[in-house]
Each structure stands twice: as structure tokens, then as C-alpha cells.
Amino acid sequence: MNDLSADIKSMKLYHHVDRVVNELRELGKDETGPLLVDELTAFDQLHYHGTEAVDEAIRATNIDEGSSVLEIGSGLGGPARYLASVTGAEVTALELQEDHHLMASTLTERCGLDDRVKHLCGDFLTHHWDGAQFQAIVSWLALYHIPQRDVLLERCRSLLEDGGFVYAEDLCERRPFDDLEREELATDLFVNYLPSRDQYRQDLIDAGFKPILFEDMSDDWAVFTRDRLNSYLEHRDRHLRVHGEEVFETMCAFYDTMVRLFSGGKLGGLRVVARRI
Ligand SMILES: C[S@@+](CC[C@H](N)C(=O)[O-])C[C@H]1O[C@@H](n2cnc3c(N)ncnc32)[C@H](O)[C@@H]1O
């Protein structure tokens, strides 16, 4: 494990990869048999609005059967599998955390999608690409984890074909956080870059991208995260039975933190589409 992949475990969302195993058991699945992409989407999408948000990316970046797509920070592989299964695109899914990467690879294989989704474990800032090129780079709630936005965008640019798209759902700062709050963000969310909306756009322009869409998701995600917490609490007995107390408490604490941060009005969210020029 490198430092980054150890440090990111300060974020409670990433503590219990075995949640997937519990959900599969609940579905009556054995430990190795075949799975359908749709059977997993209720628990393998670690962002807001599940597969609807992936459909947004497909529409916005014209991904189709001939496309070669890179996902940065692919988590349990949910978006990559869904994207490959509905479009037929070839997806390269890069994930920092080894436990998430291994779980993602297993699920993809069990879905019979390992010919279209290639899982890689590594840090986007240092991964060696050996001349790979993509038509689109997509990312859901991962970029804010990654420091050095200039390096990140330069790497995106060099991996994209001319005219290729970046689609990102990401966090931003709506109003300034104080030092204590920043410390909390660094630990509880593993935030390493949190620009304002204007700075976010300027970074893209400076790196040679033309912003095409810049949608403020802050209010939407404030509602989404509140509904998510309420629904999790409503199904308390189910979650305690399926996952046990430790997972339940960990997830409640994480969901509660997100509600507090989004409804506090300082943390914001963005959906961004930009084109390499
Ligand atoms: C909130 S999760 C979202 C996962 C996936 N995109 C999804 O929506 O289901 C963000 C993921 O980004 C990964 N990540 C963070 N920093 C990374 C880096 N430098 N390189 C690759 N992946 C990274 C994290 O390990 C985490 O799994």
C-alpha cells in the first residue's frame, strides 16, 4: 500500500468493502457464480443518482460502441460496468485502493464483462500509461481526492485524443471553510483539492480544455444526501441484519457528515463537461 491509499481510509465510506459481500449474500448469490450488472447497481455506485449520473456522462460525451473510455477513481467498478454494458464501449477503470480494485475486478469477471472493462490499480498522478489514448475520461466524486490539479489535468490532456471529452462530477467550495473545517474535510472526506467554481473552470481553461457544461449540483446533492440518510435510517433493521452494527454505524456517520456539509452551504458540487482543444 502506498501512502495515499492508506491515508484515504480516513474516509468512512471506504472502510467496509465487505458490504458488497453482505449484499450479495442477501440476494441469495453464491461466492463465485455469474451476476448481472443490474443486480449490483443498488450498491456498487459510490456517487449520487447511481446509473442516471452515468447515463448523463454517456449522453454528454457521445460514448458509444467504438469508444475507449478511462474512468479515474473507479471504486467498486459500478459505473465502469454499467457504462460498458449499455454502450459496448471499452472502459479502463483505474482505482487507487487495492481492496476496492480487487472487489471491482471480481464483480466484473462474474458479470462476464472482463473483455470490455479493464481494471487497473494505481494512483492517477503516477500511473504509467504506455501511450494509451482515450476518447473520453470520466470520473465521479474522485478528483477532489487528488492533489496537484495542474498535473492531473495535464495527464488528462495527454491521454485524450484531440477533441476528446472530460466528464466529471466533483466537489467544490461555495463559501470559504475555516481552518478547523478544512482539517475535517481532509480527514473525513480526504479532500486534497477544493477550488471555487470559478477556479475550477479557470484550471480547465489553463490546461487547454474548453468548458462545455458547468452545472451546479450543490442544492440537488444536499437533497440527495438528506434523502439517503433518511432512507438508510428508515431501513435500520434491514441494514443491521445484513451488515451488522459496525457497518451500520460507520455508514450512518458518513451519510450524516455529508448531509451536514452540503446543507451547511459551504460545500458544493459540480457536473462538468470539457473538451480538449
Ligand atoms: C467516491 S469513490 C467513487 C467511485 C466510483 N467513481 C463510483 O462512483 O462508484 C472515489 C474513488 O476514487 C478513488 N481515488 C482517489 N484518489 C485516486 C487516485 N489518485 N487515483 C485513482 N483513484 C483514486 C478512491 O479510492 C475511491 O474509490
The ligand as a Tripos MOL2 file, in Angstrom:
@<TRIPOS>MOLECULE
LIG
   27    29     1     0     0
SMALL
NO_CHARGES

@<TRIPOS>ATOM
      1 C1        -16.3350    8.2690   -4.0070 C.3       1 LIG1
      2 S1        -15.4250    6.9760   -4.7870 S.3       1 LIG1
      3 C2        -16.3270    6.8430   -6.3120 C.3       1 LIG1
      4 C3        -16.0610    5.5420   -7.0150 C.3       1 LIG1
      5 C4        -16.7200    5.4390   -8.3930 C.3       1 LIG1
      6 N1        -16.3070    6.5510   -9.2320 N.3       1 LIG1
      7 C5        -18.2120    5.4440   -8.2480 C.2       1 LIG1
      8 O1        -18.8170    6.4950   -8.4760 O.co2     1 LIG1
      9 O2        -18.7920    4.4090   -7.8900 O.co2     1 LIG1
     10 C6        -13.8900    7.7470   -5.3410 C.3       1 LIG1
     11 C7        -12.8110    6.7420   -5.6760 C.3       1 LIG1
     12 O3        -11.6660    7.4300   -6.1820 O.3       1 LIG1
     13 C8        -10.5170    6.6890   -5.8040 C.3       1 LIG1
     14 N2         -9.3030    7.5240   -5.9030 N.ar      1 LIG1
     15 C9         -8.9500    8.5370   -5.0800 C.ar      1 LIG1
     16 N3         -7.7540    9.0640   -5.4270 N.ar      1 LIG1
     17 C10        -7.3370    8.3720   -6.5110 C.ar      1 LIG1
     18 C11        -6.1630    8.4210   -7.3230 C.ar      1 LIG1
     19 N4         -5.1820    9.3060   -7.0600 N.pl3     1 LIG1
     20 N5         -6.0560    7.5580   -8.3630 N.ar      1 LIG1
     21 C12        -7.0370    6.6470   -8.6090 C.ar      1 LIG1
     22 N6         -8.1670    6.5460   -7.8560 N.ar      1 LIG1
     23 C13        -8.3260    7.3930   -6.8290 C.ar      1 LIG1
     24 C14       -10.8500    6.2880   -4.3790 C.3       1 LIG1
     25 O4        -10.0260    5.2470   -3.9150 O.3       1 LIG1
     26 C15       -12.3260    5.9370   -4.4840 C.3       1 LIG1
     27 O5        -12.5230    4.5770   -4.7070 O.3       1 LIG1
@<TRIPOS>BOND
     1     1     2 1
     2     2     3 1
     3     2    10 1
     4     3     4 1
     5     4     5 1
     6     5     6 1
     7     5     7 1
     8     7     8 2
     9     7     9 1
    10    10    11 1
    11    11    12 1
    12    11    26 1
    13    12    13 1
    14    13    14 1
    15    13    24 1
    16    14    15 ar
    17    14    23 ar
    18    15    16 ar
    19    16    17 ar
    20    17    18 ar
    21    17    23 ar
    22    18    19 1
    23    18    20 ar
    24    20    21 ar
    25    21    22 ar
    26    22    23 ar
    27    24    25 1
    28    24    26 1
    29    26    27 1
@<TRIPOS>SUBSTRUCTURE
     1 LIG1         1 GROUP 0 **** ****
